[in-house]
Amino acid sequence: MDEMNKKLESEVIEEEVAYEGVLNETADQDVLPEGMVAGIVHISEDVLSELAKKTLVSIEGVQPASPGIASKLGLGRKASEGVRVTLEDGIHPVASVDVYIMVKFGLRIPDLAWDVQELIKKNIEEYTGYKVKAVNVNVQGIYFKEKEVVPPEAPAQEEAKPEAKPEVVKPPVVEPAPEPEPEKSLQPDVERL
């Protein structure tokens, strides 16, 4: 793991040095080469968090879990529905993602955790271009049944429906059942209560 982190850090440093060389060359010139635009693109931690959440929800057998009481009280870094993102700013930003999950009963936890790590890393790197330093998976518990997701009905659909007159439904008439005959005891002198 340490070797992988060292390799990632060395790659980032090499890219920063190469990028600084390009910036120094263009700084000497007053005009940027054709097709090159000056400026920096910064993607918010909230955007990365939403991307990780959407990825997490797409994985079968996993549900987001609460990262704990501290985030609910607003202490420490903010976490949103089982995902916390930390960015290390630089010329090439690096993201660390903490994921808090619940796993469906009967599924192999290490395999699901690996899938979560790989898919979140792939999606963040693909959609943002940021390097992902780490995806830390915290399994908070297990669950037995899927939560039913009921999509809220749009108000426009209700307005589009023609108003129907409510039907008057009469309850069915229930006739009382005949009273059962008293049971006779097998013993002649004993009465039933």
C-alpha positions, 0 to 999 in steps of 0.5 A, spaced: 500 500 500 505 504 501 509 503 495 502 504 491 502 511 495 509 513 493 508 511 486 502 515 486 505 521 489 511 521 484 507 521 478 503 527 481 510 531 482 512 529 475 506 532 472 506 538 476 513 539 474 512 538 467 506 543 468 510 548 471 515 548 465 509 549 460 507 555 465 514 558 465 514 557 458 508 561 456 509 566 462 515 568 458 510 570 452 505 575 452 500 571 448 498 564 449 499 559 443 493 558 439 488 553 442 490 554 449 486 557 455 489 560 461 485 558 468 484 553 473 478 548 473 476 547 480 471 541 482 467 542 489 468 536 494 460 536 494 460 534 486 465 529 488 461 527 493 454 526 489 458 522 484 460 517 489 453 517 492 450 516 485 456 510 484 454 507 491 447 507 490 448 503 483 451 497 486 447 492 488 447 489 495 450 496 498 446 502 501 449 508 504 449 508 512 450 514 516 458 516 518 456 517 525 453 522 530 459 527 529 456 529 522 449 529 524 451 535 529 455 538 524 462 536 528 468 535 523 468 534 516 461 534 513 458 528 510 453 526 506 449 520 506 454 515 507 460 519 503 465 524 505 470 527 500 477 530 502 481 534 496 488 536 496 488 542 492 494 543 487 495 543 480 493 536 479 488 535 485 488 528 489 481 526 492 480 521 498 473 518 499 471 515 505 464 511 504 460 508 510 455 503 507 451 497 510 451 490 506 445 486 504 445 480 509 448 473 505 453 477 501 461 477 501 463 483 505 470 483 502 468 482 495 463 488 495 468 493 499 472 491 493 467 493 488 465 499 491 472 502 491 474 500 484 467 503 481 468 510 486 475 510 483 473 509 476 467 514 476 471 520 479 477 519 475 473 518 469 468 524 470 473 529 473 480 527 471 482 528 478 486 522 481 483 518 487 488 517 492 484 512 497 477 510 497 476 508 505 470 503 505 467 503 512 462 497 513 457 500 518 452 494 519 448 489 515 441 489 512 436 484 511 430 487 506 431 492 500 428 499 502 422 500 497 424 506 493 417 510 491 418 515 486 414 521 488 408 523 484 409 529 480 404 535 481 403 536 473 401 529 473 395 530 478 393 536 474 393 533 468 388 527 470 380 529 469 377 530 475 373 524 476 366 524 481 367 519 487 363 513 487 359 511 492 361 504 495 355 501 499 358 496 504 356 489 503 350 487 507 352 482 512 347 477 515 348 475 522 350 468 523 345 463 526 347 461 533 350 454 534 346 449 538 349 448 545 354 442 545 351 436 549 356 433 554 358 426 553 357 425 561 349 426 562 349 430 569 354 435 567 352 441 564 357 446 559 358 453 562 
